[in-house]
Amino acid sequence: MVNYTTEISEGMVVLDAVLQIQAESAGDLACRWNCKAGKCGSCSAEINGKPKLMCMTRLNTLLMDEPVTIEPMRAFPPIKDLITDVSWNFEVKKRIKKFKPRPPDAPDGTWRMYQEDIDRVQEFRKCIECFLCQDVCHVLRDHEKHADFIGPRFLVYAAALEMHPLDTEDRLGELKDAHGLGYCNITKCCTKVCPENITITDNAIIPLKERVVDEFYDPFKKLVKLFRKK
Amino acid sequence: MTEYTTFEHDVLVIGAGGAGLRAAIEASAAGASVGLVCKSLLGKAHTVMAEGGMAAALANVDDRDNWKVHFSDTMRGGQYINNWRMAELHAREAPDRVRELEAWGAVFDRTKDGKILQRNFGGHRYPRLAHVGDRTGLELIRTLQDHGIHQGIEVYMEVTVVSLLKDGDRVVGAFAYEREHGRFRVFKAKAVILATGGVGRAFKITSNSWEGTGDGHTLAYDAGAELIDMEFVQFHPTGMVWPPSVRGILVTEGVRGEGGILTNSEGKRFMFDDIPDNYKDQTADSPEEGWRYVTGDKNARRPPELLTRDHVARAIVREVKAGRGSPHGGVYLDIAWIKENLSNAPEHIKKKLPSMYHQFKQLADLDITTTPMEIGPTTHYIMGGVRVDSDTQASTLPGLFAAGECAAGINGANRLGGNSLSDLLVFGKRAGEFAAAYANENPQGNIDDGQIEQTARQALKPFERAGGENPFAIQYALQDMMQDLVGIVRTEEEMQRALVGITTLRERTKNVSVTGNIDFNPGWHTALDLNNLLTVSEAITRAAIERKESRGGQYRDDYPAKGEEFGKINYTLKKSADGKMQIESVPIPDMPEELQAIIEEMG
């Protein structure tokens, strides 16, 4: 841990302080940032131990009589200062089957969808891929199940595809097996840290678990399947 | 000898915002092997900041809309010095590009009958912007990203291009470094597409992220390509002004599209005072008519807050200068007032403008459903850029293409809100298509080790000096100067001072030093960006001096009127043999009768 000191002015967020230190005294202090408005999800860090976006955390919401600690996300391999290697997330996404729409509804090649049918999917698509939910998920952070479990971000991604009114792909088998849906034991840590307030556990993960149960563990369905095979 | 790793592709795309991603998808679909280089992580480009929507004449909300109206709106907004062919292609093709996004998984807000919903925006005659609340850019970039990763495109994240490599006149690749360990990369490509976005970081108050440093503009210019229309910088009327740390962050035009009004310290709705003649017929003459317009009355005309951005920004500056500004040097943008007309106004505002609500709540302790926002102009977009062929997006150098904000032509003197997202789709696709075709017809060029050696040596110099200039200090000095001397209101005398200042800063740049090692070093990166920022600043200033008139984004206090002869030309900039910046005026080709007729018909 390195100590830096800088002057604070009204309204400053944590990212402002980091950039100011960079410009004044530590030109090689590494951090990621882009939009500085909570829309790109680049500047994720652990501020006083809490996973947050640096650009949306105002210094006047923190106790200033002690130094503010800023640490990189712990669930990913460190690279330098506040930078971690998040490339695993990009690999995981590629493994999830892409969107496959039904044939268009109208002769001009367009579809009809109603607002009430897409509200949920739009909630999931607010995700800015800051990976804070991945950072706090104990399956990844403490148990390091990166090979077996895709984490809350990609369960939300899969849920957005599965609940998309136009999508025809079936991802339930993979969610159960390759993507490790069962590892999530619904502690809701991911939901608590989401800067976009996506109800990750209740709206995405639990419904996916229910779908998997319906598909693979419903005794009546099993019976029907048994007869179909013959 | 410089150590580097070489990667080879048919098409290299530099920049992974909307234009770069769309170009990469198209080139890859045409069978080309595609490399996509981006400065940040994939999906973080400045496109995510686009809020209001993408303009396309789908006619889902108002069936009077069609490509002709969109074309004429774009030309009017650009004050008729646009590349008319680009404006035509854009208006014709935007609807298909938007529908295509839906086929790739985008989830736009819907009309009652289940179609893509469209909203009002400045300068657009009918509700035309397909949108998702106020996070349309995120939807666009994520849709392209999630589609693109299954196309076999090779993505190189956190890689910065330092220079283009040439074989004779032809561009045959790029020299770059990866941020993690500062290792050099050579990309060999049969065709190269620039899609690097804007230049906002040349100014102090800007909505742009650290990435908007004019990289593509400068890479093209240094390689010998022409830039055009560089005097036209768009100052968006509504950026945040308080607290100081958020100054410049964008407040979407969608706020005004949903009924937001602009008022001064006297509570007066000042935009009614100054409606330009060529918009008088299209503008409401009472607040009551304005409200009817934003709530969908087809017989009403749009409120003056939805005049073009150049005009609204200047009106705000005028109010502030006249002493009628808000406490922190802006004016008020009020959406809370709609509660007079809507019983569920707070919920309605949160639903339509969710990220604006959160942005103000979290960053300024202000509830936009009850309190007016303080806003002022912020540097947002550059209409100027790499001069390209209207149909193919080919630059003036063989093998080099450009699309999106770093290319120029479609917007003329001022861009309409919403035309940027559709521009990057339409011309991103075209750039990808024609770059792939060029790659198909041409073999790989020869990479010249001499160019690599020279660039690498130059790039590493800041590490060899000790105790030199701080790169951040030079960047801040340039931003302060451009803001003061080449901002919204310009004069010859101030701009001549800016040119002298740019020369001085260039000298200081030669003595820049950085601390620490080469691994992920923001100071070093900033040092390498300085040439880009200085080059685009010089181009903006030189072109702005030459254009002795006021038009669109360019307002000259010493030439406040529009000059007829300037309506017939564009300015191009090119690096001459002795390294100096050369400016030239080029006549705008005559518009075909068919397009001329459309403009006359639309009044």
Interface residues (C-beta under 8 A of the other chain):
Chain A: S9 E10 G11 M12 V13 D16 Q22 A23 A26 G27 D28 L29 A30 C31 R32 W33 N34 C35 K36 A37 G38 K39 C40 G41 S42 M56 R58 I79 K80 D81 I83 V86 S87 F90 K93 K94 K98 F99 P101 P104 G109 T110 W111 R112 M113 Y114 Q115 I118 V121 Q122 R125 K126 I128 E129 L161 H164 D167
Chain B: S40 L41 L42 G43 K44 A45 H46 V48 M49 R99 E102 A103 W104 G105 V107 D109 R110 D113 G114 K115 I116 V132 G133 R135 G137 L138 E139 R142 D146 H147 I149 H150 V155 M157 E180 S209 W210 E211 W242 P243 P244 S245 V246 I249 L250 S355 H358 Q359 Q362 L363 A364 N470 P471 F472 A473 Y476 V514 T515 G516 N517 D519 F520 N521 P522 G523 W524 T526
